[in-house]
Amino acid sequence: MATSNTASTQWRDRYGPWAVVTGASDGIGLEIARDLAARGLKLVLVARRAAVLEQIADVIERTNSVETRVIAADLGKSDDVERVLRECQDLDVGLLVASAGFGTTGNFLATDIRDEVDMVDVNCRAVLAMSKHFSARFAARKKGGLILFGSIVGYQGVGNAANYAATKAYVQTLAEGLAVDLAPSGIDVLSCAPGPVETGFAVRSNLSSAQSADPRAVARETVAALGRMTTVKPGIMSKILINSLAFLPRRARTKILSGIMASRTKHHHGSEAQRTPQQPA
Ligand SMILES: NC(=O)c1ccc[n+]([C@@H]2O[C@H](COP(=O)([O-])OP(=O)(O)OC[C@H]3O[C@@H](n4cnc5c(N)ncnc54)[C@H](OP(=O)(O)O)[C@@H]3O)[C@@H](O)[C@H]2O)c1
């Protein structure tokens, strides 16, 4: 018991006292926020929906007796990203969890360029800006952690989700390189590369969610992997898919993943892409 108390105090000391969690209003980000609060970290909760975040913050504060701060921001807008960083300036942050993200699906000819560019801004540009800012802060305190979100689709091109897969390839590659650059400064970098997870993501991306992992289990496995590895493949599907496809030629992986994506896409017509709403309901 004493040992596990010491271990959790050391964990909090390494990655606390504050963690910034983007995408905390839903899905994997929300479950990671809950997991971190249960470990005693104070939380900055970031997403667009202020009212949802306030409710979540209220429950977390009452359940876990930890402080929270809510920052409503659209991470597709660089002014909002900068405001988030400014509003975290007075806090001793030790962990960034960059879970905010979304995907478009459908044939590239039919997708909307505004969604495609917004997706690059949210999934890549905001992740880069926040990683850059917090890694400098963590280097100054010689400890900290970054958790970024790749995906099984980030290991090859994927038809019907071409730009989404490309954003996730960017994050996976970024995380692997940052893990090398930041290790000497005491910073642990983790890429989480899930398969399908049962969150609002599938609905928003117009995908069926068969054989999806439980977001709580994904969150638990991800947080536990921090400091132990560079990429976590949470859940059975991501392990099977990534590991079994790893030895195939890239072209074959693209064919297989494109087939899976086509079968998961609810709108099967190649000319009909799903437009992800810019503003959440
Ligand atoms: N679910 C899956 O099957 C799956 C698989 C592989 C990888 N991933 C990755 O895992 C991460 C989390 O996905 P999830 O399943 O938890 O998705 P989710 O349930 O749809 O939640 C996405 C979160 O991101 C926030 N968000 C979206 N756009 C935003 C914006 N412009 N500005 C600020 N916040 C924004 C949403 O909050 P608001 O709507 O309140 O802004 C929400 O909190 C994503 O990076 C995703 O690409 C998911």
The ligand as a Gaussian input file, in Angstrom:
#p B3LYP/6-31G(d) Opt

LIG

0 1
 N      -13.093000       7.444000     -31.769000
 C      -12.300000       6.812000     -32.613000
 O      -12.711000       5.817000     -33.225000
 C      -10.866000       7.269000     -32.801000
 C       -9.970000       6.390000     -33.432000
 C       -8.662000       6.801000     -33.632000
 C       -8.234000       8.043000     -33.218000
 N       -9.121000       8.881000     -32.599000
 C       -8.618000      10.204000     -32.198000
 O       -8.801000      10.352000     -30.801000
 C       -9.036000      11.724000     -30.491000
 C      -10.307000      11.824000     -29.648000
 O      -11.381000      11.314000     -30.407000
 P      -12.784000      10.985000     -29.742000
 O      -13.209000       9.653000     -30.233000
 O      -12.715000      11.233000     -28.274000
 O      -13.682000      12.098000     -30.446000
 P      -15.055000      12.791000     -29.948000
 O      -15.802000      11.908000     -29.020000
 O      -15.722000      13.251000     -31.199000
 O      -14.535000      14.055000     -29.116000
 C      -13.795000      15.048000     -29.786000
 C      -13.464000      16.135000     -28.807000
 O      -12.735000      17.146000     -29.518000
 C      -13.360000      18.393000     -29.317000
 N      -13.203000      19.218000     -30.502000
 C      -13.553000      18.916000     -31.782000
 N      -13.294000      19.948000     -32.588000
 C      -12.765000      20.931000     -31.811000
 C      -12.317000      22.261000     -32.052000
 N      -12.379000      22.811000     -33.278000
 N      -11.854000      22.987000     -31.015000
 C      -11.810000      22.464000     -29.773000
 N      -12.233000      21.216000     -29.468000
 C      -12.704000      20.471000     -30.478000
 C      -14.835000      18.062000     -29.027000
 O      -15.440000      19.047000     -28.216000
 P      -16.438000      20.202000     -28.711000
 O      -17.354000      19.571000     -29.712000
 O      -17.096000      20.634000     -27.439000
 O      -15.539000      21.251000     -29.272000
 C      -14.678000      16.779000     -28.213000
 O      -14.420000      17.092000     -26.871000
 C       -9.150000      12.463000     -31.824000
 O       -7.921000      13.118000     -32.086000
 C       -9.391000      11.357000     -32.847000
 O       -8.874000      11.689000     -34.105000
 C      -10.416000       8.522000     -32.375000

